[in-house]
Amino acid sequence: MSHLKTSGHKILRIWGFNDVKSNPGSGSVYFQLFSGSSATINTGANGLQRLDAVVKAAEKHGIKLISACCISTNYTQHANNSQSTS
């Protein structure tokens, strides 16, 4: 984060989600595991602790975060379908 501060950046957009349908294994970061109809939140070192570290580093360097909490593919499809083809 220090390089962002040095270059004058004050705001950083990050992804505040990383959902998976199966455990990707060691070394992979994920925040939530969906299995069937249940979800398990990963609070470990390869989960939300990683996001916490980003938040703490940003705070330390005076950088504000914008955290996207989801991607809406329906919005993208709607935007593409709304464009004029004339």
N, C-alpha and C positions, 0 to 999 in steps of 0.2 A: 504494500500500500504506500510505502514511502515514495516510490517512483511516481505514483499518481499525484501525490501531494506536490512533489518537486516540479512536476510538469504543469501544475496549476489546476488539475481536475478537482472538482468539489463534489461531484455526484457520480455514482456508479450504479448501473443497473445490473442486477444479478437474478438468477433463477432461484426461487425459494422452494423448488419442488424437484423431485427426481424419483418418480414412482416406477416400480418394476413388478412384473408378474411372476418372476422366479428369482431366487437368490443368485446374483451374478458372481458370487465367490469372493475370495479375499482380494483386497487391493482395489475393489470397485466401490464407488460411493453410491448409495441410494438412501432415500429418506423414508420411503414407505413401500412395503411389500404387500401386494394384493394376491391372496390365495383363495380361490373360490369366492365366497361371499364375505370373507373377513379381510381386514387390513391390519398389518402390524407396523407400528412406527419404529424406525431404527434410530435409537438414541445413542448408539455407540460411536466409536472413533471414526468409523466409515459411514456415519449417518449424520444426524443433527449436530453432533459435536463439531463436525467440519463446517457446517453453516454458522454455528456459534463462533468459531474461530474467525471467520470472515467478518462477522458483525463486530467483534471485539477489535480486530485490526483496523477496521474502518473508523470506529469510534476513537481509537488511539491517535489516528492521523487526521481527524477532523473531516472525514469524508462521509457524506450522506449516502444512504443506500435506497434504491428503489427495487423492491423485491417482487418479481412476477411470480404469482402463486399458481398459475395454470396457463395452458395454451388452449385456446379455443379454435379448433379446426373448423367448427361451424361458422365462426366469424370470417375466417379466411375464405371458405367456400362461398359464403354469402357475398363477400366483397368482390370476389371474382365473377360471380353470376350477375352482379349488379352493374358491371361495366358495360358500356355501350359498345356494340360491334358494328356501328354504322361507318 
